[in-house]
Amino acid sequence: MMRIGLIAGSGQFPLIFSQKAGQNGYAVYAAGLLGEADPALSCRVASMEWVNLGQLQRLIQFFKKNAVTQAVMLGAVNKTRMFADVEPDLLAIAVVSAMDNTQDDALLRAFAGVLQKEGIEILPSTRFLPELLAEKGCWTRRKPTVDELADIKFGFTVSKRIGELDIGQSVVVAGGSVLAVEAVDGTDATIKRGGTLSRGQGVVVKTSKPCQDMRFDVPAAGVDTIGAMEAAGIKVLAVEAGKTVVFDKDDMVALADRFRMTIVAVDEETLEGWT
């Protein structure tokens, strides 16, 4: 049986991947991040090792022990933990010390580069799961209004700019103004902050970064996103088609329809056709 490694954060992505990899004839060897990965993952993989954030050498040793030469990075990591709950080993310290900055992409690419030198190739996070990528179109019964279309187009541009700076992947806008920008606190917190200012007029826009590395940190949305929007009083979500991973789409759309929300998946070609 073929083997593949999994560096697992939180959420259902690692669980879905493990099941699909098994269906494709792969044995999955998972390094689960303590405090992030779902313990249920251990029942779905050939072997699982729990590691703290920053234990790079232990992760490499686990993969090498199990003859793993290819791996994926999946699931979320609470970025605020980076400032209080990291136990870096000497190898991780050496990698970070050599960097000009520790923003998301730079840090992940640096760690992926170390794994590559150790003979462990990091593959795209959508390996086995291309069907999870958002399909272009309006998914809900409620369509965006003219004003909301304008905010989606504006928000798409802003989201791409913050992505270019490697700050985040989502924004909340309303009436041509930026209300909230995603930082280390994540999308749900951004939605909450934007909702307090939008008075029900907010639009959430989530895009990939201009030079998105599909191996990690791919933008994602799901039922939890809709729940966060309902709590914040926001009714419109726009995601980037073909670049956003969507979980439980049918449930997500059903919930959005129940709350009379709008979900659209757009790309740059779509936006160019809007006047």
C-alpha atoms as an extended CHARMM CRD file, in Angstrom:
* protein
*
       275  EXT
         1         1  MET       CA              0.0000000000        0.0000000000        0.0000000000  PROA      1               0.0000000000
         2         2  MET       CA              1.2410000000        3.4980000000       -0.8660000000  PROA      2               0.0000000000
         3         3  ARG       CA              1.9820000000        5.8920000000        1.9970000000  PROA      3               0.0000000000
         4         4  ILE       CA              1.2760000000        9.5660000000        2.5400000000  PROA      4               0.0000000000
         5         5  GLY       CA              1.9610000000       11.8490000000        5.4890000000  PROA      5               0.0000000000
         6         6  LEU       CA             -0.4920000000       14.2990000000        7.0090000000  PROA      6               0.0000000000
         7         7  ILE       CA              0.3390000000       17.3200000000        9.1530000000  PROA      7               0.0000000000
         8         8  ALA       CA             -3.0370000000       17.8870000000       10.7840000000  PROA      8               0.0000000000
         9         9  GLY       CA             -4.5160000000       21.0300000000       12.2810000000  PROA      9               0.0000000000
        10        10  SER       CA             -8.0960000000       21.5110000000       13.4470000000  PROA      10              0.0000000000
        11        11  GLY       CA            -11.3730000000       21.0510000000       11.5930000000  PROA      11              0.0000000000
        12        12  GLN       CA            -12.7120000000       18.3360000000        9.3590000000  PROA      12              0.0000000000
        13        13  PHE       CA            -10.2840000000       18.7000000000        6.4410000000  PROA      13              0.0000000000
        14        14  PRO       CA             -7.7700000000       16.1790000000        7.8700000000  PROA      14              0.0000000000
        15        15  LEU       CA            -10.6070000000       13.7010000000        8.5610000000  PROA      15              0.0000000000
        16        16  ILE       CA            -12.0460000000       14.0200000000        5.0600000000  PROA      16              0.0000000000
        17        17  PHE       CA             -8.6020000000       13.7120000000        3.5010000000  PROA      17              0.0000000000
        18        18  SER       CA             -7.7420000000       10.5710000000        5.4720000000  PROA      18              0.0000000000
        19        19  GLN       CA            -10.9210000000        8.8550000000        4.3340000000  PROA      19              0.0000000000
        20        20  LYS       CA            -10.4040000000        9.8110000000        0.6890000000  PROA      20              0.0000000000
        21        21  ALA       CA             -6.7240000000        8.8510000000        0.7500000000  PROA      21              0.0000000000
        22        22  GLY       CA             -7.6850000000        5.4190000000        2.0700000000  PROA      22              0.0000000000
        23        23  GLN       CA            -10.1910000000        5.0240000000       -0.7520000000  PROA      23              0.0000000000
        24        24  ASN       CA             -7.3620000000        5.7830000000       -3.1740000000  PROA      24              0.0000000000
        25        25  GLY       CA             -5.1360000000        3.0680000000       -1.7420000000  PROA      25              0.0000000000
        26        26  TYR       CA             -2.9730000000        5.1610000000        0.5820000000  PROA      26              0.0000000000
        27        27  ALA       CA             -2.0270000000        4.4770000000        4.1830000000  PROA      27              0.0000000000
        28        28  VAL       CA             -2.0310000000        7.7810000000        6.0620000000  PROA      28              0.0000000000
        29        29  TYR       CA              0.6040000000        8.6140000000        8.6780000000  PROA      29              0.0000000000
        30        30  ALA       CA             -0.5620000000       11.6510000000       10.6150000000  PROA      30              0.0000000000
        31        31  ALA       CA              1.3480000000       14.1280000000       12.7410000000  PROA      31              0.0000000000
        32        32  GLY       CA             -1.4190000000       15.7640000000       14.7600000000  PROA      32              0.0000000000
        33        33  LEU       CA             -0.8180000000       19.2090000000       16.2430000000  PROA      33              0.0000000000
        34        34  LEU       CA             -1.5750000000       19.1750000000       19.9640000000  PROA      34              0.0000000000
        35        35  GLY       CA             -4.5020000000       21.3810000000       20.8430000000  PROA      35              0.0000000000
        36        36  GLU       CA             -5.5980000000       21.5400000000       17.1930000000  PROA      36              0.0000000000
        37        37  ALA       CA             -6.1110000000       18.1480000000       15.5250000000  PROA      37              0.0000000000
        38        38  ASP       CA             -9.2580000000       16.1330000000       16.2280000000  PROA      38              0.0000000000
        39        39  PRO       CA             -8.4890000000       13.0510000000       18.3800000000  PROA      39              0.0000000000
        40        40  ALA       CA            -10.9120000000       11.1000000000       16.1580000000  PROA      40              0.0000000000
        41        41  LEU       CA             -8.2760000000       11.2750000000       13.4360000000  PROA      41              0.0000000000
        42        42  SER       CA             -6.2370000000        8.5770000000       15.2050000000  PROA      42              0.0000000000
        43        43  CYS       CA             -8.9410000000        6.0200000000       14.3410000000  PROA      43              0.0000000000
        44        44  ARG       CA             -8.7640000000        6.8410000000       10.6240000000  PROA      44              0.0000000000
        45        45  VAL       CA             -5.0400000000        6.6090000000        9.9490000000  PROA      45              0.0000000000
        46        46  ALA       CA             -2.3800000000        3.9000000000        9.9320000000  PROA      46              0.0000000000
        47        47  SER       CA             -0.3820000000        5.6770000000       12.6340000000  PROA      47              0.0000000000
        48        48  MET       CA             -0.5480000000        8.9890000000       14.4620000000  PROA      48              0.0000000000
        49        49  GLU       CA              2.0290000000       11.0060000000       16.3500000000  PROA      49              0.0000000000
        50        50  TRP       CA              1.0630000000       14.0130000000       18.4830000000  PROA      50              0.0000000000
        51        51  VAL       CA              3.4570000000       16.9550000000       18.1660000000  PROA      51              0.0000000000
        52        52  ASN       CA              3.5590000000       20.4590000000       19.5930000000  PROA      52              0.0000000000
        53        53  LEU       CA              3.7680000000       23.4750000000       17.3470000000  PROA      53              0.0000000000
        54        54  GLY       CA              7.4360000000       23.9230000000       16.5300000000  PROA      54              0.0000000000
        55        55  GLN       CA              8.5470000000       20.3010000000       17.0040000000  PROA      55              0.0000000000
        56        56  LEU       CA              9.8700000000       20.0800000000       13.4700000000  PROA      56              0.0000000000
        57        57  GLN       CA             12.5590000000       17.4830000000       14.1290000000  PROA      57              0.0000000000
        58        58  ARG       CA             10.0810000000       15.1300000000       15.8030000000  PROA      58              0.0000000000
        59        59  LEU       CA              7.7380000000       15.4530000000       12.8420000000  PROA      59              0.0000000000
        60        60  ILE       CA             10.5370000000       14.6200000000       10.3970000000  PROA      60              0.0000000000
        61        61  GLN       CA             11.6140000000       11.6250000000       12.4560000000  PROA      61              0.0000000000
        62        62  PHE       CA              8.0390000000       10.3020000000       12.5280000000  PROA      62              0.0000000000
        63        63  PHE       CA              7.7040000000       10.4800000000        8.7550000000  PROA      63              0.0000000000
        64        64  LYS       CA             11.1270000000        8.9570000000        8.1410000000  PROA      64              0.0000000000
        65        65  LYS       CA             10.4350000000        6.1180000000       10.5750000000  PROA      65              0.0000000000
        66        66  ASN       CA              7.3520000000        5.2710000000        8.5250000000  PROA      66              0.0000000000
        67        67  ALA       CA              9.0340000000        5.6850000000        5.1220000000  PROA      67              0.0000000000
        68        68  VAL       CA              6.8680000000        8.6710000000        4.2070000000  PROA      68              0.0000000000
        69        69  THR       CA              8.2240000000       10.7190000000        1.2840000000  PROA      69              0.0000000000
        70        70  GLN       CA              5.1170000000       12.7700000000        0.4720000000  PROA      70              0.0000000000
        71        71  ALA       CA              2.8270000000       14.6840000000        2.8190000000  PROA      71              0.0000000000
        72        72  VAL       CA              0.1090000000       17.3290000000        2.9990000000  PROA      72              0.0000000000
        73        73  MET       CA             -0.5950000000       20.1380000000        5.4770000000  PROA      73              0.0000000000
        74        74  LEU       CA             -4.2980000000       20.3610000000        6.3120000000  PROA      74              0.0000000000
        75        75  GLY       CA             -6.5400000000       21.9900000000        8.8840000000  PROA      75              0.0000000000
        76        76  ALA       CA             -6.5230000000       25.2550000000       10.7330000000  PROA      76              0.0000000000
        77        77  VAL       CA             -4.1250000000       26.4530000000       13.3910000000  PROA      77              0.0000000000
        78        78  ASN       CA             -5.1140000000       29.0750000000       15.9430000000  PROA      78              0.0000000000
        79        79  LYS       CA             -2.5450000000       31.6910000000       15.0010000000  PROA      79              0.0000000000
        80        80  THR       CA             -2.7990000000       33.4610000000       18.3230000000  PROA      80              0.0000000000
        81        81  ARG       CA             -1.1180000000       30.4010000000       19.8430000000  PROA      81              0.0000000000
        82        82  MET       CA              2.0210000000       31.3520000000       17.9550000000  PROA      82              0.0000000000
        83        83  PHE       CA              2.6760000000       33.9880000000       20.5960000000  PROA      83              0.0000000000
        84        84  ALA       CA              2.0220000000       31.8960000000       23.6910000000  PROA      84              0.0000000000
        85        85  ASP       CA              1.9440000000       28.1550000000       23.0780000000  PROA      85              0.0000000000
        86        86  VAL       CA              4.8480000000       27.1220000000       20.8810000000  PROA      86              0.0000000000
        87        87  GLU       CA              7.6310000000       24.7290000000       21.8530000000  PROA      87              0.0000000000
        88        88  PRO       CA             10.1770000000       25.1190000000       19.0460000000  PROA      88              0.0000000000
        89        89  ASP       CA             13.0060000000       22.6520000000       18.7890000000  PROA      89              0.0000000000
        90        90  LEU       CA             16.4920000000       23.6500000000       17.6570000000  PROA      90              0.0000000000
        91        91  LEU       CA             15.7110000000       22.9940000000       14.0060000000  PROA      91              0.0000000000
        92        92  ALA       CA             12.5860000000       25.1850000000       14.1060000000  PROA      92              0.0000000000
        93        93  ILE       CA             14.5040000000       27.9420000000       15.8890000000  PROA      93              0.0000000000
        94        94  ALA       CA             17.2120000000       27.8110000000       13.2070000000  PROA      94              0.0000000000
        95        95  VAL       CA             14.6010000000       28.0770000000       10.4290000000  PROA      95              0.0000000000
        96        96  VAL       CA             12.7880000000       31.0310000000       12.0090000000  PROA      96              0.0000000000
        97        97  SER       CA             16.0310000000       32.8230000000       12.8990000000  PROA      97              0.0000000000
        98        98  ALA       CA             17.0470000000       32.8170000000        9.2430000000  PROA      98              0.0000000000
        99        99  MET       CA             13.8050000000       34.4750000000        8.1070000000  PROA      99              0.0000000000
       100       100  ASP       CA             13.1700000000       38.1630000000        7.4930000000  PROA      100             0.0000000000
       101       101  ASN       CA              9.5620000000       37.8140000000        8.6950000000  PROA      101             0.0000000000
       102       102  THR       CA              7.2900000000       35.0780000000       10.0310000000  PROA      102             0.0000000000
       103       103  GLN       CA              4.1060000000       35.8410000000        8.1320000000  PROA      103             0.0000000000
       104       104  ASP       CA              1.9860000000       32.8690000000        7.1030000000  PROA      104             0.0000000000
       105       105  ASP       CA              3.2720000000       32.0130000000        3.6400000000  PROA      105             0.0000000000
       106       106  ALA       CA              6.9020000000       32.7620000000        4.3830000000  PROA      106             0.0000000000
       107       107  LEU       CA              6.8500000000       30.5620000000        7.4780000000  PROA      107             0.0000000000
       108       108  LEU       CA              5.0200000000       27.6690000000        5.8130000000  PROA      108             0.0000000000
       109       109  ARG       CA              7.2590000000       27.7710000000        2.7530000000  PROA      109             0.0000000000
       110       110  ALA       CA             10.3340000000       27.7370000000        4.9710000000  PROA      110             0.0000000000
       111       111  PHE       CA              9.1270000000       24.6770000000        6.8670000000  PROA      111             0.0000000000
       112       112  ALA       CA              8.1090000000       22.9840000000        3.6210000000  PROA      112             0.0000000000
       113       113  GLY       CA             11.6000000000       23.6810000000        2.3010000000  PROA      113             0.0000000000
       114       114  VAL       CA             13.1720000000       21.9370000000        5.2930000000  PROA      114             0.0000000000
       115       115  LEU       CA             10.9370000000       18.9000000000        4.7890000000  PROA      115             0.0000000000
       116       116  GLN       CA             11.8420000000       18.8500000000        1.0920000000  PROA      116             0.0000000000
       117       117  LYS       CA             15.5490000000       18.7560000000        1.9540000000  PROA      117             0.0000000000
       118       118  GLU       CA             14.8180000000       15.7880000000        4.2170000000  PROA      118             0.0000000000
       119       119  GLY       CA             13.1880000000       13.9340000000        1.3190000000  PROA      119             0.0000000000
       120       120  ILE       CA              9.5770000000       14.7280000000        2.2320000000  PROA      120             0.0000000000
       121       121  GLU       CA              7.6710000000       16.5090000000       -0.5270000000  PROA      121             0.0000000000
       122       122  ILE       CA              4.6980000000       18.6680000000        0.4870000000  PROA      122             0.0000000000
       123       123  LEU       CA              1.7890000000       18.1680000000       -1.9370000000  PROA      123             0.0000000000
       124       124  PRO       CA             -1.2090000000       20.4500000000       -2.6660000000  PROA      124             0.0000000000
       125       125  SER       CA             -3.7540000000       20.3770000000        0.1450000000  PROA      125             0.0000000000
       126       126  THR       CA             -6.5200000000       19.4660000000       -2.3120000000  PROA      126             0.0000000000
       127       127  ARG       CA             -4.8410000000       16.1900000000       -3.2290000000  PROA      127             0.0000000000
       128       128  PHE       CA             -7.6500000000       13.6010000000       -3.7260000000  PROA      128             0.0000000000
       129       129  LEU       CA            -10.2760000000       16.3060000000       -3.0450000000  PROA      129             0.0000000000
       130       130  PRO       CA            -10.5670000000       18.6860000000       -6.0320000000  PROA      130             0.0000000000
       131       131  GLU       CA            -14.3640000000       18.4910000000       -5.6780000000  PROA      131             0.0000000000
       132       132  LEU       CA            -14.1510000000       20.6030000000       -2.5100000000  PROA      132             0.0000000000
       133       133  LEU       CA            -13.0700000000       23.6730000000       -4.4780000000  PROA      133             0.0000000000
       134       134  ALA       CA            -15.8350000000       26.2640000000       -4.8570000000  PROA      134             0.0000000000
       135       135  GLU       CA            -17.7830000000       26.1170000000       -8.1120000000  PROA      135             0.0000000000
       136       136  LYS       CA            -18.5360000000       29.4660000000       -9.7530000000  PROA      136             0.0000000000
       137       137  GLY       CA            -22.0630000000       30.8560000000       -9.4060000000  PROA      137             0.0000000000
       138       138  CYS       CA            -24.7370000000       31.9060000000       -6.9290000000  PROA      138             0.0000000000
       139       139  TRP       CA            -25.5670000000       28.9470000000       -4.6890000000  PROA      139             0.0000000000
       140       140  THR       CA            -28.4960000000       30.3370000000       -2.7530000000  PROA      140             0.0000000000
       141       141  ARG       CA            -32.0820000000       31.2910000000       -3.5380000000  PROA      141             0.0000000000
       142       142  ARG       CA            -31.3840000000       34.8970000000       -2.5530000000  PROA      142             0.0000000000
       143       143  LYS       CA            -29.3420000000       36.7380000000       -5.1800000000  PROA      143             0.0000000000
       144       144  PRO       CA            -27.0820000000       39.7100000000       -4.3870000000  PROA      144             0.0000000000
       145       145  THR       CA            -28.5360000000       43.1950000000       -4.8570000000  PROA      145             0.0000000000
       146       146  VAL       CA            -26.8850000000       45.8000000000       -7.0750000000  PROA      146             0.0000000000
       147       147  ASP       CA            -25.2870000000       47.4290000000       -4.0250000000  PROA      147             0.0000000000
       148       148  GLU       CA            -24.0650000000       44.0570000000       -2.7410000000  PROA      148             0.0000000000
       149       149  LEU       CA            -22.5630000000       43.2400000000       -6.1390000000  PROA      149             0.0000000000
       150       150  ALA       CA            -20.5940000000       46.4840000000       -5.9340000000  PROA      150             0.0000000000
       151       151  ASP       CA            -19.3670000000       45.6040000000       -2.4560000000  PROA      151             0.0000000000
       152       152  ILE       CA            -18.3850000000       42.0910000000       -3.5730000000  PROA      152             0.0000000000
       153       153  LYS       CA            -16.2800000000       43.5500000000       -6.3750000000  PROA      153             0.0000000000
       154       154  PHE       CA            -14.7210000000       46.0910000000       -4.0180000000  PROA      154             0.0000000000
       155       155  GLY       CA            -14.1410000000       43.4980000000       -1.3020000000  PROA      155             0.0000000000
       156       156  PHE       CA            -12.5110000000       41.1120000000       -3.7820000000  PROA      156             0.0000000000
       157       157  THR       CA             -9.9410000000       43.7750000000       -4.6710000000  PROA      157             0.0000000000
       158       158  VAL       CA             -9.2510000000       44.6090000000       -1.0230000000  PROA      158             0.0000000000
       159       159  SER       CA             -8.9630000000       40.9520000000       -0.0400000000  PROA      159             0.0000000000
       160       160  LYS       CA             -6.4410000000       40.3750000000       -2.8140000000  PROA      160             0.0000000000
       161       161  ARG       CA             -4.3950000000       43.3260000000       -1.6040000000  PROA      161             0.0000000000
       162       162  ILE       CA             -4.2000000000       42.1060000000        1.9950000000  PROA      162             0.0000000000
       163       163  GLY       CA             -3.3480000000       38.6800000000        0.6040000000  PROA      163             0.0000000000
       164       164  GLU       CA             -0.5400000000       40.2170000000       -1.3950000000  PROA      164             0.0000000000
       165       165  LEU       CA              0.8370000000       41.5480000000        1.8890000000  PROA      165             0.0000000000
       166       166  ASP       CA              0.3020000000       38.1010000000        3.4930000000  PROA      166             0.0000000000
       167       167  ILE       CA             -1.9700000000       39.5770000000        6.1680000000  PROA      167             0.0000000000
       168       168  GLY       CA             -5.1370000000       37.5280000000        5.7100000000  PROA      168             0.0000000000
       169       169  GLN       CA             -7.7090000000       36.1960000000        3.2520000000  PROA      169             0.0000000000
       170       170  SER       CA            -11.0310000000       37.8160000000        4.1410000000  PROA      170             0.0000000000
       171       171  VAL       CA            -12.6070000000       41.2180000000        4.6320000000  PROA      171             0.0000000000
       172       172  VAL       CA            -15.9740000000       42.6430000000        5.6200000000  PROA      172             0.0000000000
       173       173  VAL       CA            -17.1120000000       45.6180000000        3.5730000000  PROA      173             0.0000000000
       174       174  ALA       CA            -20.2630000000       47.7240000000        3.3020000000  PROA      174             0.0000000000
       175       175  GLY       CA            -21.1380000000       50.6970000000        1.1010000000  PROA      175             0.0000000000
       176       176  GLY       CA            -17.6510000000       50.8190000000       -0.3630000000  PROA      176             0.0000000000
       177       177  SER       CA            -15.9450000000       50.9740000000        3.0410000000  PROA      177             0.0000000000
       178       178  VAL       CA            -13.7110000000       48.3810000000        4.6950000000  PROA      178             0.0000000000
       179       179  LEU       CA            -15.1230000000       47.4160000000        8.0990000000  PROA      179             0.0000000000
       180       180  ALA       CA            -12.8400000000       44.5520000000        9.1190000000  PROA      180             0.0000000000
       181       181  VAL       CA             -9.6910000000       42.8980000000        7.8040000000  PROA      181             0.0000000000
       182       182  GLU       CA             -8.6400000000       39.3860000000        8.7570000000  PROA      182             0.0000000000
       183       183  ALA       CA             -5.4540000000       39.1410000000       10.7940000000  PROA      183             0.0000000000
       184       184  VAL       CA             -4.1920000000       36.4780000000       13.1940000000  PROA      184             0.0000000000
       185       185  ASP       CA             -7.5970000000       36.2420000000       14.8810000000  PROA      185             0.0000000000
       186       186  GLY       CA             -9.1190000000       34.4460000000       11.8830000000  PROA      186             0.0000000000
       187       187  THR       CA            -12.2030000000       34.6940000000        9.6930000000  PROA      187             0.0000000000
       188       188  ASP       CA            -14.8910000000       34.2150000000       12.3350000000  PROA      188             0.0000000000
       189       189  ALA       CA            -13.4520000000       36.9970000000       14.4890000000  PROA      189             0.0000000000
       190       190  THR       CA            -13.2520000000       39.2170000000       11.4050000000  PROA      190             0.0000000000
       191       191  ILE       CA            -16.9220000000       38.5570000000       10.6610000000  PROA      191             0.0000000000
       192       192  LYS       CA            -17.8260000000       39.3950000000       14.2470000000  PROA      192             0.0000000000
       193       193  ARG       CA            -15.8830000000       42.6650000000       14.1690000000  PROA      193             0.0000000000
       194       194  GLY       CA            -17.3540000000       43.6420000000       10.8210000000  PROA      194             0.0000000000
       195       195  GLY       CA            -20.8620000000       42.7990000000       11.9440000000  PROA      195             0.0000000000
       196       196  THR       CA            -20.7060000000       45.2430000000       14.8500000000  PROA      196             0.0000000000
       197       197  LEU       CA            -20.1690000000       48.0850000000       12.3520000000  PROA      197             0.0000000000
       198       198  SER       CA            -22.2220000000       47.0110000000        9.3430000000  PROA      198             0.0000000000
       199       199  ARG       CA            -25.7600000000       47.3420000000       10.7750000000  PROA      199             0.0000000000
       200       200  GLY       CA            -26.9000000000       44.4210000000        8.6600000000  PROA      200             0.0000000000
       201       201  GLN       CA            -25.3060000000       45.6910000000        5.4270000000  PROA      201             0.0000000000
       202       202  GLY       CA            -22.0010000000       43.8330000000        5.6350000000  PROA      202             0.0000000000
       203       203  VAL       CA            -20.5660000000       41.6470000000        2.8860000000  PROA      203             0.0000000000
       204       204  VAL       CA            -17.9190000000       39.0340000000        3.6580000000  PROA      204             0.0000000000
       205       205  VAL       CA            -15.4130000000       38.4020000000        0.8680000000  PROA      205             0.0000000000
       206       206  LYS       CA            -12.8690000000       35.6140000000        1.0830000000  PROA      206             0.0000000000
       207       207  THR       CA            -10.1860000000       35.0670000000       -1.5610000000  PROA      207             0.0000000000
       208       208  SER       CA             -6.9160000000       33.3050000000       -2.1110000000  PROA      208             0.0000000000
       209       209  LYS       CA             -3.6950000000       35.2490000000       -2.0550000000  PROA      209             0.0000000000
       210       210  PRO       CA             -2.4740000000       36.5040000000       -5.4770000000  PROA      210             0.0000000000
       211       211  CYS       CA              0.3380000000       33.9630000000       -5.4490000000  PROA      211             0.0000000000
       212       212  GLN       CA             -1.5360000000       31.3460000000       -3.4230000000  PROA      212             0.0000000000
       213       213  ASP       CA              0.5260000000       28.2620000000       -2.6700000000  PROA      213             0.0000000000
       214       214  MET       CA             -2.0400000000       25.4650000000       -2.9300000000  PROA      214             0.0000000000
       215       215  ARG       CA              0.0430000000       23.2890000000       -0.6290000000  PROA      215             0.0000000000
       216       216  PHE       CA             -1.1790000000       25.0900000000        2.4700000000  PROA      216             0.0000000000
       217       217  ASP       CA             -3.3750000000       27.7990000000        3.9740000000  PROA      217             0.0000000000
       218       218  VAL       CA             -5.9820000000       27.5310000000        1.2050000000  PROA      218             0.0000000000
       219       219  PRO       CA             -9.0370000000       29.6830000000        2.0900000000  PROA      219             0.0000000000
       220       220  ALA       CA            -11.9620000000       27.6510000000        3.4180000000  PROA      220             0.0000000000
       221       221  ALA       CA            -15.6190000000       28.1220000000        4.2820000000  PROA      221             0.0000000000
       222       222  GLY       CA            -18.4210000000       25.9620000000        5.6170000000  PROA      222             0.0000000000
       223       223  VAL       CA            -21.3850000000       25.7250000000        7.9420000000  PROA      223             0.0000000000
       224       224  ASP       CA            -19.4500000000       27.4460000000       10.7340000000  PROA      224             0.0000000000
       225       225  THR       CA            -18.9260000000       30.4560000000        8.4730000000  PROA      225             0.0000000000
       226       226  ILE       CA            -22.6820000000       30.7900000000        8.0020000000  PROA      226             0.0000000000
       227       227  GLY       CA            -23.1940000000       30.4860000000       11.7660000000  PROA      227             0.0000000000
       228       228  ALA       CA            -20.6860000000       33.2620000000       12.4030000000  PROA      228             0.0000000000
       229       229  MET       CA            -22.4230000000       35.4680000000        9.8290000000  PROA      229             0.0000000000
       230       230  GLU       CA            -25.8550000000       34.9160000000       11.3560000000  PROA      230             0.0000000000
       231       231  ALA       CA            -24.5250000000       35.8160000000       14.8040000000  PROA      231             0.0000000000
       232       232  ALA       CA            -22.9710000000       38.9770000000       13.3600000000  PROA      232             0.0000000000
       233       233  GLY       CA            -26.0330000000       40.0170000000       11.3410000000  PROA      233             0.0000000000
       234       234  ILE       CA            -24.3100000000       39.6520000000        7.9740000000  PROA      234             0.0000000000
       235       235  LYS       CA            -26.2180000000       38.2670000000        4.9930000000  PROA      235             0.0000000000
       236       236  VAL       CA            -23.7790000000       38.0280000000        2.0790000000  PROA      236             0.0000000000
       237       237  LEU       CA            -20.7330000000       35.8050000000        1.5470000000  PROA      237             0.0000000000
       238       238  ALA       CA            -18.5490000000       35.8290000000       -1.5600000000  PROA      238             0.0000000000
       239       239  VAL       CA            -15.7370000000       33.3050000000       -1.9840000000  PROA      239             0.0000000000
       240       240  GLU       CA            -13.2280000000       32.8900000000       -4.7810000000  PROA      240             0.0000000000
       241       241  ALA       CA            -14.2640000000       30.1810000000       -7.2150000000  PROA      241             0.0000000000
       242       242  GLY       CA            -11.7280000000       27.4360000000       -7.8230000000  PROA      242             0.0000000000
       243       243  LYS       CA             -9.4800000000       28.6130000000       -4.9900000000  PROA      243             0.0000000000
       244       244  THR       CA            -11.6470000000       28.1710000000       -1.8520000000  PROA      244             0.0000000000
       245       245  VAL       CA            -12.2360000000       24.8600000000       -0.1240000000  PROA      245             0.0000000000
       246       246  VAL       CA            -15.8860000000       24.3940000000        0.8620000000  PROA      246             0.0000000000
       247       247  PHE       CA            -16.9950000000       21.8670000000        3.4680000000  PROA      247             0.0000000000
       248       248  ASP       CA            -20.5030000000       20.3810000000        3.6570000000  PROA      248             0.0000000000
       249       249  LYS       CA            -21.6980000000       22.5940000000        0.8130000000  PROA      249             0.0000000000
       250       250  ASP       CA            -25.2600000000       21.2390000000        0.7740000000  PROA      250             0.0000000000
       251       251  ASP       CA            -25.6890000000       21.8490000000        4.5130000000  PROA      251             0.0000000000
       252       252  MET       CA            -24.0340000000       25.2370000000        4.1870000000  PROA      252             0.0000000000
       253       253  VAL       CA            -26.3920000000       26.3560000000        1.4190000000  PROA      253             0.0000000000
       254       254  ALA       CA            -29.4650000000       24.9620000000        3.1980000000  PROA      254             0.0000000000
       255       255  LEU       CA            -28.5710000000       26.9380000000        6.3240000000  PROA      255             0.0000000000
       256       256  ALA       CA            -27.9270000000       30.0810000000        4.2970000000  PROA      256             0.0000000000
       257       257  ASP       CA            -31.3050000000       29.7160000000        2.5780000000  PROA      257             0.0000000000
       258       258  ARG       CA            -32.9650000000       29.3190000000        5.9600000000  PROA      258             0.0000000000
       259       259  PHE       CA            -31.3610000000       32.5640000000        7.1330000000  PROA      259             0.0000000000
       260       260  ARG       CA            -32.1520000000       34.2600000000        3.7840000000  PROA      260             0.0000000000
       261       261  MET       CA            -28.4810000000       34.7770000000        3.0330000000  PROA      261             0.0000000000
       262       262  THR       CA            -26.5870000000       34.9740000000       -0.2240000000  PROA      262             0.0000000000
       263       263  ILE       CA            -23.5480000000       32.8640000000       -1.1300000000  PROA      263             0.0000000000
       264       264  VAL       CA            -21.7110000000       33.4600000000       -4.3940000000  PROA      264             0.0000000000
       265       265  ALA       CA            -18.4690000000       32.0670000000       -5.7780000000  PROA      265             0.0000000000
       266       266  VAL       CA            -16.7520000000       34.4530000000       -8.1720000000  PROA      266             0.0000000000
       267       267  ASP       CA            -13.4530000000       34.8600000000       -9.9580000000  PROA      267             0.0000000000
       268       268  GLU       CA            -11.7280000000       37.7560000000      -11.6900000000  PROA      268             0.0000000000
       269       269  GLU       CA            -13.3840000000       36.9230000000      -15.0090000000  PROA      269             0.0000000000
       270       270  THR       CA            -16.8050000000       37.0940000000      -13.3520000000  PROA      270             0.0000000000
       271       271  LEU       CA            -16.0380000000       40.4590000000      -11.7890000000  PROA      271             0.0000000000
       272       272  GLU       CA            -14.7910000000       41.9110000000      -15.0780000000  PROA      272             0.0000000000
       273       273  GLY       CA            -18.2270000000       41.2290000000      -16.5210000000  PROA      273             0.0000000000
       274       274  TRP       CA            -19.9680000000       43.2720000000      -13.8120000000  PROA      274             0.0000000000
       275       275  THR       CA            -20.6540000000       46.8910000000      -14.5410000000  PROA      275             0.0000000000
